[in-house]
Amino acid sequence: MSLDEIRKKVIFHNSVDVWIAACSEKNIDWDDPEGYKKFITHLLKNNLNLKAFNLCAHEAGATEDKKTKFTETLSESKDDPNSLTYTIKLSDSALDIIRSHTF
């Protein structure tokens, strides 16, 4: 699902789902925790307004093992702000920042 498609559902999304949608648009695998951390670093460096929150795999709609394992791997690095889950408001400017990330 693309960023534009998830934006139509609701304005605020969790960063894992945004990461998955951004990877889908670029046709790359999303299950790389290090890639996710670089993505979050990019968003933070570009001053995107992110609000951290605890996300359980079932709250992320993780009905598949791959997504559950990914969120569990991220949760193991609790002291790393780049491995946290954030809420992101998918405004036009936020989408520009997200899409400017080099995958």
VMD Tcl script that builds the backbone (N, CA, C; Angstrom):
set m [mol new atoms 309]
animate dup $m
set s [atomselect $m all]
$s set {name element resname resid chain x y z} {
  {N N MET 1 A 0.841 -1.168 0.000}
  {CA C MET 1 A 0.000 0.000 0.000}
  {C C MET 1 A 0.895 1.243 0.000}
  {N N SER 2 A 0.561 2.224 -0.789}
  {CA C SER 2 A 1.383 3.432 -0.918}
  {C C SER 2 A 1.095 4.421 0.208}
  {N N LEU 3 A 1.962 5.419 0.317}
  {CA C LEU 3 A 1.763 6.471 1.304}
  {C C LEU 3 A 0.462 7.219 1.057}
  {N N ASP 4 A 0.163 7.492 -0.195}
  {CA C ASP 4 A -1.080 8.196 -0.513}
  {C C ASP 4 A -2.304 7.374 -0.119}
  {N N GLU 5 A -2.216 6.056 -0.274}
  {CA C GLU 5 A -3.340 5.195 0.086}
  {C C GLU 5 A -3.558 5.156 1.595}
  {N N ILE 6 A -2.480 5.054 2.380}
  {CA C ILE 6 A -2.676 5.025 3.827}
  {C C ILE 6 A -3.100 6.392 4.353}
  {N N ARG 7 A -2.682 7.441 3.676}
  {CA C ARG 7 A -3.080 8.795 4.072}
  {C C ARG 7 A -4.581 8.999 3.929}
  {N N LYS 8 A -5.186 8.353 2.946}
  {CA C LYS 8 A -6.628 8.483 2.731}
  {C C LYS 8 A -7.430 7.863 3.872}
  {N N LYS 9 A -6.855 6.872 4.544}
  {CA C LYS 9 A -7.566 6.187 5.627}
  {C C LYS 9 A -7.681 7.076 6.859}
  {N N VAL 10 A -6.570 7.556 7.347}
  {CA C VAL 10 A -6.519 8.479 8.484}
  {C C VAL 10 A -5.290 9.358 8.313}
  {N N ILE 11 A -5.271 10.486 8.991}
  {CA C ILE 11 A -4.158 11.422 8.832}
  {C C ILE 11 A -2.930 10.975 9.620}
  {N N PHE 12 A -3.128 10.418 10.830}
  {CA C PHE 12 A -2.009 10.004 11.667}
  {C C PHE 12 A -1.773 8.507 11.521}
  {N N HIS 13 A -0.503 8.135 11.370}
  {CA C HIS 13 A -0.121 6.724 11.242}
  {C C HIS 13 A 1.093 6.450 12.102}
  {N N ASN 14 A 1.306 5.178 12.377}
  {CA C ASN 14 A 2.528 4.834 13.106}
  {C C ASN 14 A 3.675 4.712 12.104}
  {N N SER 15 A 4.860 4.971 12.598}
  {CA C SER 15 A 6.036 5.037 11.723}
  {C C SER 15 A 6.374 3.701 11.075}
  {N N VAL 16 A 5.995 2.593 11.693}
  {CA C VAL 16 A 6.262 1.286 11.072}
  {C C VAL 16 A 5.431 1.147 9.804}
  {N N ASP 17 A 4.155 1.491 9.881}
  {CA C ASP 17 A 3.306 1.402 8.689}
  {C C ASP 17 A 3.750 2.393 7.607}
  {N N VAL 18 A 4.203 3.570 8.032}
  {CA C VAL 18 A 4.712 4.556 7.076}
  {C C VAL 18 A 5.970 4.019 6.413}
  {N N TRP 19 A 6.860 3.414 7.193}
  {CA C TRP 19 A 8.078 2.799 6.672}
  {C C TRP 19 A 7.733 1.729 5.637}
  {N N ILE 20 A 6.785 0.873 5.960}
  {CA C ILE 20 A 6.391 -0.210 5.049}
  {C C ILE 20 A 5.826 0.377 3.754}
  {N N ALA 21 A 4.981 1.407 3.869}
  {CA C ALA 21 A 4.405 2.032 2.670}
  {C C ALA 21 A 5.475 2.717 1.831}
  {N N ALA 22 A 6.418 3.396 2.491}
  {CA C ALA 22 A 7.500 4.074 1.760}
  {C C ALA 22 A 8.366 3.052 1.028}
  {N N CYS 23 A 8.659 1.947 1.681}
  {CA C CYS 23 A 9.440 0.885 1.032}
  {C C CYS 23 A 8.671 0.283 -0.139}
  {N N SER 24 A 7.380 0.138 0.035}
  {CA C SER 24 A 6.548 -0.403 -1.036}
  {C C SER 24 A 6.610 0.492 -2.268}
  {N N GLU 25 A 6.572 1.806 -2.060}
  {CA C GLU 25 A 6.668 2.741 -3.183}
  {C C GLU 25 A 7.999 2.626 -3.905}
  {N N LYS 26 A 9.052 2.312 -3.170}
  {CA C LYS 26 A 10.399 2.192 -3.754}
  {C C LYS 26 A 10.701 0.764 -4.201}
  {N N ASN 27 A 9.733 -0.130 -3.940}
  {CA C ASN 27 A 9.870 -1.540 -4.315}
  {C C ASN 27 A 11.096 -2.191 -3.660}
  {N N ILE 28 A 11.266 -1.932 -2.346}
  {CA C ILE 28 A 12.355 -2.547 -1.594}
  {C C ILE 28 A 11.781 -3.256 -0.373}
  {N N ASP 29 A 12.542 -4.197 0.165}
  {CA C ASP 29 A 12.115 -4.920 1.356}
  {C C ASP 29 A 12.092 -3.988 2.565}
  {N N TRP 30 A 11.088 -4.150 3.415}
  {CA C TRP 30 A 10.921 -3.285 4.575}
  {C C TRP 30 A 11.375 -3.938 5.874}
  {N N ASP 31 A 11.725 -5.206 5.841}
  {CA C ASP 31 A 11.987 -5.928 7.085}
  {C C ASP 31 A 13.436 -5.826 7.576}
  {N N ASP 32 A 14.075 -4.714 7.310}
  {CA C ASP 32 A 15.435 -4.454 7.757}
  {C C ASP 32 A 15.405 -3.422 8.887}
  {N N PRO 33 A 15.588 -3.847 10.144}
  {CA C PRO 33 A 15.546 -2.900 11.261}
  {C C PRO 33 A 16.557 -1.765 11.132}
  {N N GLU 34 A 17.728 -2.031 10.584}
  {CA C GLU 34 A 18.738 -0.977 10.413}
  {C C GLU 34 A 18.270 0.058 9.393}
  {N N GLY 35 A 17.590 -0.392 8.358}
  {CA C GLY 35 A 17.020 0.543 7.381}
  {C C GLY 35 A 15.955 1.420 8.020}
  {N N TYR 36 A 15.123 0.820 8.868}
  {CA C TYR 36 A 14.103 1.584 9.587}
  {C C TYR 36 A 14.752 2.645 10.466}
  {N N LYS 37 A 15.813 2.280 11.173}
  {CA C LYS 37 A 16.504 3.227 12.052}
  {C C LYS 37 A 17.076 4.400 11.251}
  {N N LYS 38 A 17.618 4.127 10.081}
  {CA C LYS 38 A 18.131 5.201 9.221}
  {C C LYS 38 A 16.987 6.102 8.745}
  {N N PHE 39 A 15.848 5.493 8.476}
  {CA C PHE 39 A 14.657 6.237 8.069}
  {C C PHE 39 A 14.219 7.186 9.182}
  {N N ILE 40 A 14.149 6.694 10.397}
  {CA C ILE 40 A 13.757 7.524 11.535}
  {C C ILE 40 A 14.787 8.630 11.764}
  {N N THR 41 A 16.072 8.301 11.632}
  {CA C THR 41 A 17.118 9.320 11.749}
  {C C THR 41 A 16.865 10.442 10.750}
  {N N HIS 42 A 16.542 10.078 9.524}
  {CA C HIS 42 A 16.247 11.058 8.468}
  {C C HIS 42 A 15.065 11.948 8.862}
  {N N LEU 43 A 14.004 11.345 9.364}
  {CA C LEU 43 A 12.816 12.111 9.742}
  {C C LEU 43 A 13.126 13.070 10.886}
  {N N LEU 44 A 13.864 12.588 11.879}
  {CA C LEU 44 A 14.218 13.433 13.023}
  {C C LEU 44 A 15.146 14.583 12.611}
  {N N LYS 45 A 16.123 14.291 11.751}
  {CA C LYS 45 A 17.049 15.332 11.294}
  {C C LYS 45 A 16.343 16.410 10.476}
  {N N ASN 46 A 15.237 16.033 9.846}
  {CA C ASN 46 A 14.474 16.983 9.046}
  {C C ASN 46 A 13.333 17.619 9.839}
  {N N ASN 47 A 13.428 17.475 11.161}
  {CA C ASN 47 A 12.487 18.121 12.088}
  {C C ASN 47 A 11.023 17.774 11.843}
  {N N LEU 48 A 10.780 16.549 11.401}
  {CA C LEU 48 A 9.397 16.106 11.267}
  {C C LEU 48 A 8.838 15.929 12.676}
  {N N ASN 49 A 7.648 16.421 12.896}
  {CA C ASN 49 A 7.031 16.348 14.217}
  {C C ASN 49 A 6.607 14.906 14.502}
  {N N LEU 50 A 7.387 14.224 15.325}
  {CA C LEU 50 A 7.126 12.833 15.670}
  {C C LEU 50 A 6.826 12.726 17.158}
  {N N LYS 51 A 5.850 11.907 17.502}
  {CA C LYS 51 A 5.506 11.631 18.893}
  {C C LYS 51 A 5.730 10.146 19.145}
  {N N ALA 52 A 6.671 9.840 20.057}
  {CA C ALA 52 A 6.981 8.445 20.364}
  {C C ALA 52 A 5.854 7.815 21.172}
  {N N PHE 53 A 5.627 6.535 20.916}
  {CA C PHE 53 A 4.674 5.771 21.721}
  {C C PHE 53 A 5.051 4.297 21.643}
  {N N ASN 54 A 4.550 3.532 22.602}
  {CA C ASN 54 A 4.805 2.092 22.617}
  {C C ASN 54 A 3.811 1.423 21.687}
  {N N LEU 55 A 4.329 0.625 20.799}
  {CA C LEU 55 A 3.490 -0.073 19.833}
  {C C LEU 55 A 3.691 -1.565 19.996}
  {N N CYS 56 A 2.632 -2.263 20.326}
  {CA C CYS 56 A 2.682 -3.722 20.348}
  {C C CYS 56 A 2.406 -4.218 18.935}
  {N N ALA 57 A 2.941 -5.378 18.626}
  {CA C ALA 57 A 2.783 -5.906 17.274}
  {C C ALA 57 A 1.313 -6.028 16.879}
  {N N HIS 58 A 0.463 -6.453 17.818}
  {CA C HIS 58 A -0.952 -6.605 17.459}
  {C C HIS 58 A -1.631 -5.264 17.233}
  {N N GLU 59 A -1.129 -4.188 17.859}
  {CA C GLU 59 A -1.675 -2.856 17.634}
  {C C GLU 59 A -1.301 -2.329 16.257}
  {N N ALA 60 A -0.203 -2.817 15.720}
  {CA C ALA 60 A 0.237 -2.378 14.397}
  {C C ALA 60 A -0.487 -3.132 13.287}
  {N N GLY 61 A -1.401 -3.991 13.681}
  {CA C GLY 61 A -2.099 -4.794 12.688}
  {C C GLY 61 A -1.208 -5.905 12.184}
  {N N ALA 62 A -0.293 -6.318 13.035}
  {CA C ALA 62 A 0.698 -7.320 12.630}
  {C C ALA 62 A 0.104 -8.717 12.725}
  {N N THR 63 A -0.626 -9.079 11.711}
  {CA C THR 63 A -1.204 -10.412 11.677}
  {C C THR 63 A -0.258 -11.388 10.990}
  {N N GLU 64 A 0.768 -10.881 10.407}
  {CA C GLU 64 A 1.732 -11.757 9.746}
  {C C GLU 64 A 3.006 -11.830 10.577}
  {N N ASP 65 A 3.642 -12.970 10.533}
  {CA C ASP 65 A 4.829 -13.207 11.345}
  {C C ASP 65 A 5.959 -12.230 11.035}
  {N N LYS 66 A 6.121 -11.864 9.791}
  {CA C LYS 66 A 7.213 -10.977 9.383}
  {C C LYS 66 A 7.111 -9.611 10.083}
  {N N LYS 67 A 5.929 -9.048 10.116}
  {CA C LYS 67 A 5.740 -7.743 10.748}
  {C C LYS 67 A 5.860 -7.855 12.268}
  {N N THR 68 A 5.345 -8.927 12.837}
  {CA C THR 68 A 5.462 -9.146 14.280}
  {C C THR 68 A 6.922 -9.252 14.678}
  {N N LYS 69 A 7.700 -10.023 13.944}
  {CA C LYS 69 A 9.121 -10.187 14.247}
  {C C LYS 69 A 9.855 -8.843 14.114}
  {N N PHE 70 A 9.513 -8.075 13.101}
  {CA C PHE 70 A 10.144 -6.777 12.875}
  {C C PHE 70 A 9.907 -5.843 14.063}
  {N N THR 71 A 8.657 -5.714 14.497}
  {CA C THR 71 A 8.359 -4.815 15.621}
  {C C THR 71 A 8.977 -5.311 16.915}
  {N N GLU 72 A 9.048 -6.622 17.089}
  {CA C GLU 72 A 9.694 -7.168 18.286}
  {C C GLU 72 A 11.192 -6.896 18.272}
  {N N THR 73 A 11.823 -6.997 17.116}
  {CA C THR 73 A 13.254 -6.698 16.993}
  {C C THR 73 A 13.517 -5.237 17.330}
  {N N LEU 74 A 12.686 -4.355 16.844}
  {CA C LEU 74 A 12.849 -2.929 17.146}
  {C C LEU 74 A 12.692 -2.657 18.641}
  {N N SER 75 A 11.775 -3.350 19.274}
  {CA C SER 75 A 11.515 -3.095 20.691}
  {C C SER 75 A 12.667 -3.540 21.590}
  {N N GLU 76 A 13.566 -4.345 21.071}
  {CA C GLU 76 A 14.732 -4.785 21.841}
  {C C GLU 76 A 15.734 -3.655 22.047}
  {N N SER 77 A 15.677 -2.616 21.239}
  {CA C SER 77 A 16.608 -1.479 21.321}
  {C C SER 77 A 15.912 -0.274 21.945}
  {N N LYS 78 A 15.397 -0.436 23.143}
  {CA C LYS 78 A 14.585 0.605 23.785}
  {C C LYS 78 A 15.324 1.919 24.005}
  {N N ASP 79 A 16.637 1.870 24.192}
  {CA C ASP 79 A 17.402 3.096 24.458}
  {C C ASP 79 A 17.770 3.861 23.191}
  {N N ASP 80 A 17.501 3.297 22.041}
  {CA C ASP 80 A 17.834 3.944 20.772}
  {C C ASP 80 A 16.597 4.669 20.235}
  {N N PRO 81 A 16.600 6.002 20.196}
  {CA C PRO 81 A 15.415 6.721 19.713}
  {C C PRO 81 A 15.066 6.406 18.262}
  {N N ASN 82 A 16.023 5.880 17.513}
  {CA C ASN 82 A 15.770 5.536 16.116}
  {C C ASN 82 A 15.059 4.202 15.948}
  {N N SER 83 A 14.923 3.448 17.028}
  {CA C SER 83 A 14.212 2.183 16.937}
  {C C SER 83 A 12.819 2.263 17.560}
  {N N LEU 84 A 12.438 3.465 18.009}
  {CA C LEU 84 A 11.109 3.651 18.580}
  {C C LEU 84 A 10.058 3.747 17.486}
  {N N THR 85 A 8.824 3.624 17.897}
  {CA C THR 85 A 7.700 3.829 16.996}
  {C C THR 85 A 7.109 5.193 17.299}
  {N N TYR 86 A 6.761 5.916 16.264}
  {CA C TYR 86 A 6.248 7.276 16.391}
  {C C TYR 86 A 4.912 7.404 15.669}
  {N N THR 87 A 4.156 8.404 16.051}
  {CA C THR 87 A 3.000 8.782 15.244}
  {C C THR 87 A 3.470 9.871 14.281}
  {N N ILE 88 A 2.963 9.801 13.086}
  {CA C ILE 88 A 3.328 10.749 12.035}
  {C C ILE 88 A 2.049 11.259 11.388}
  {N N LYS 89 A 1.929 12.588 11.320}
  {CA C LYS 89 A 0.821 13.189 10.590}
  {C C LYS 89 A 1.253 13.290 9.130}
  {N N LEU 90 A 0.509 12.648 8.266}
  {CA C LEU 90 A 0.897 12.596 6.858}
  {C C LEU 90 A 0.403 13.811 6.077}
  {N N SER 91 A 0.980 14.947 6.403}
  {CA C SER 91 A 0.708 16.176 5.658}
  {C C SER 91 A 1.524 16.158 4.372}
  {N N ASP 92 A 1.282 17.115 3.506}
  {CA C ASP 92 A 2.052 17.205 2.260}
  {C C ASP 92 A 3.542 17.362 2.553}
  {N N SER 93 A 3.869 18.234 3.515}
  {CA C SER 93 A 5.287 18.453 3.832}
  {C C SER 93 A 5.920 17.212 4.454}
  {N N ALA 94 A 5.158 16.472 5.255}
  {CA C ALA 94 A 5.682 15.234 5.835}
  {C C ALA 94 A 5.954 14.203 4.738}
  {N N LEU 95 A 5.051 14.101 3.792}
  {CA C LEU 95 A 5.256 13.156 2.682}
  {C C LEU 95 A 6.489 13.529 1.873}
  {N N ASP 96 A 6.730 14.814 1.696}
  {CA C ASP 96 A 7.935 15.250 0.976}
  {C C ASP 96 A 9.195 14.810 1.712}
  {N N ILE 97 A 9.210 14.971 3.030}
  {CA C ILE 97 A 10.366 14.550 3.830}
  {C C ILE 97 A 10.537 13.045 3.774}
  {N N ILE 98 A 9.436 12.321 3.928}
  {CA C ILE 98 A 9.480 10.853 3.882}
  {C C ILE 98 A 10.034 10.383 2.538}
  {N N ARG 99 A 9.525 10.939 1.495}
  {CA C ARG 99 A 9.942 10.509 0.152}
  {C C ARG 99 A 11.363 10.964 -0.209}
  {N N SER 100 A 11.890 11.933 0.515}
  {CA C SER 100 A 13.259 12.388 0.233}
  {C C SER 100 A 14.316 11.485 0.864}
  {N N HIS 101 A 13.886 10.537 1.681}
  {CA C HIS 101 A 14.832 9.600 2.293}
  {C C HIS 101 A 15.465 8.734 1.215}
  {N N THR 102 A 16.766 8.559 1.326}
  {CA C THR 102 A 17.497 7.694 0.401}
  {C C THR 102 A 17.475 6.275 0.959}
  {N N PHE 103 A 16.822 5.400 0.230}
  {CA C PHE 103 A 16.684 4.015 0.676}
  {C C PHE 103 A 17.855 3.181 0.246}
}
mol reanalyze $m
mol bondsrecalc $m
mol representation Tube
mol addrep $m
